């Protein structure tokens, strides 16, 4: 049985490791600013407000499956797998699922595993939505938040075995 001090040290270690691993996600560059001056428009043409809407769309800041996102999603999958393993072990030894959303799946291993796979896919979909809408910092933040919450769940589950 783990003591409260040991539980706290495991939790702090997991949070620090997760923060260090996800540190590249915080390194963001600002998006380039596109203005009319960056396009070559003959001075003889007059631009009206309805013609401005036909300017080309701003390019994406980066590809979605770049190295940082691949690493972040691999971290999400790894933490989700470890959360599943700890949850499954605790349930097998008579424990109780505390998450009310996951509680209906607690009696079946296949449903529990499907829940964790769907959670990982959901994080990727939310991140992709942020990427397509130009919110690149939120795109990186979504998996970081999921990794941190899974790390907390793993630490809590391990401390209450």
C-alpha positions in Angstrom: 0.0 0.0 0.0 1.3 3.4 -0.9 1.5 6.2 1.6 0.1 9.6 1.0 3.6 11.1 0.7 4.5 8.4 -1.9 1.3 9.1 -3.8 2.0 12.8 -3.9 5.6 12.2 -5.1 4.3 9.8 -7.9 1.8 12.4 -9.0 4.3 15.3 -9.0 6.8 13.1 -10.9 4.2 12.3 -13.5 3.1 15.9 -13.9 6.7 17.1 -14.3 7.6 14.4 -16.8 4.4 15.2 -18.8 5.2 18.9 -18.7 8.8 18.3 -19.8 7.7 15.9 -22.6 5.1 18.3 -23.9 7.3 21.4 -23.6 7.7 21.6 -27.4 4.0 22.2 -27.7 4.4 25.6 -26.0 6.9 26.8 -28.5 4.6 28.4 -31.1 5.4 31.0 -33.7 3.0 33.7 -34.5 1.1 33.3 -37.8 2.4 35.4 -40.7 0.3 38.4 -41.3 -1.0 38.7 -44.9 -1.9 42.1 -46.1 -2.9 43.6 -49.5 0.7 44.9 -49.7 2.0 41.4 -50.0 0.1 40.8 -53.2 1.2 42.3 -56.5 -1.7 44.3 -57.7 -1.3 46.8 -60.6 -1.9 50.3 -59.4 -4.2 50.9 -62.3 -6.8 48.5 -60.9 -9.1 49.8 -58.2 -9.9 47.3 -55.4 -13.4 47.4 -54.1 -14.5 45.7 -50.9 -16.3 42.8 -52.6 -13.1 42.1 -54.6 -11.1 41.7 -51.4 -13.1 38.6 -50.5 -11.5 36.8 -53.6 -8.0 37.0 -52.2 -6.4 33.7 -51.7 -6.9 32.0 -48.3 -4.0 32.3 -45.8 -1.8 29.2 -45.8 -1.8 26.9 -42.7 0.9 27.5 -40.2 2.0 23.9 -40.4 0.9 20.5 -41.5 -1.4 18.7 -39.1 0.7 15.5 -38.8 4.0 17.2 -38.1 6.5 15.9 -35.7 5.1 17.7 -32.7 1.5 16.6 -33.2 2.7 13.0 -33.9 4.6 13.0 -30.6 1.7 14.6 -28.7 -0.8 12.0 -30.0 1.6 9.2 -29.3 1.8 10.5 -25.7 -2.0 10.7 -25.6 -2.2 7.0 -26.7 0.4 5.9 -24.2 -1.2 7.6 -21.3 -4.6 6.4 -22.3 -3.3 2.8 -22.5 -1.7 3.1 -19.1 -4.9 4.6 -17.7 -6.8 1.7 -19.1 -4.3 -0.8 -17.6 -4.5 0.8 -14.1 -8.3 1.1 -14.3 -8.7 -2.5 -15.4 -6.4 -3.8 -12.7 -8.3 -1.8 -10.0 -11.7 -3.0 -11.2 -10.5 -6.6 -11.3 -9.4 -6.4 -7.7 -12.8 -5.0 -6.5 -12.3 -1.3 -7.1 -14.9 1.1 -8.3 -14.9 3.4 -11.3 -15.2 7.0 -10.2 -15.8 8.6 -13.6 -19.6 8.6 -14.1 -19.2 8.7 -17.9 -17.0 5.5 -18.0 -18.8 3.7 -15.2 -21.3 2.0 -17.5 -18.4 0.4 -19.4 -16.6 -0.8 -16.2 -18.2 -4.3 -16.3 -16.9 -5.3 -19.7 -13.2 -5.2 -20.7 -13.9 -4.8 -24.4 -16.2 -1.8 -23.8 -13.7 -0.3 -21.4 -10.9 -0.6 -24.0 -13.2 0.8 -26.7 -13.9 3.8 -24.4 -10.2 4.6 -24.0 -9.6 4.2 -27.8 -12.6 6.5 -28.5 -11.2 9.0 -26.0 -7.9 9.1 -27.9 -9.6 9.5 -31.3 -11.7 12.3 -29.8 -8.6 14.2 -28.8 -7.2 13.9 -32.3 -10.5 15.1 -33.8 -10.7 18.1 -31.5 -7.1 18.9 -32.3 -7.8 18.6 -36.0 -10.8 20.9 -35.7 -8.6 23.6 -34.0 -6.0 23.1 -36.7 -8.5 23.7 -39.5 -9.9 26.7 -37.8 -6.5 28.3 -37.3 -6.3 27.9 -33.6 -2.8 26.3 -33.5 -2.1 26.9 -29.9 -5.4 25.2 -28.9 -4.5 22.4 -31.3 -1.4 21.7 -29.3 -3.1 22.3 -25.9 -5.9 19.7 -26.4 -3.5 16.7 -26.2 -1.5 18.3 -23.5 -4.5 18.6 -21.3 -5.6 15.0 -22.0 -2.1 13.7 -21.1 -2.1 15.7 -17.9 -5.6 14.4 -16.9 -4.6 10.8 -17.8 -1.4 11.2 -15.7 -3.5 12.3 -12.8 -5.9 9.4 -13.3 -3.0 6.9 -13.4 -1.3 8.4 -10.3 -4.6 8.3 -8.4 -5.4 4.8 -9.5 -2.0 3.5 -8.6 -2.2 5.1 -5.1 -5.5 3.5 -4.4 -4.7 -0.1 -5.3 
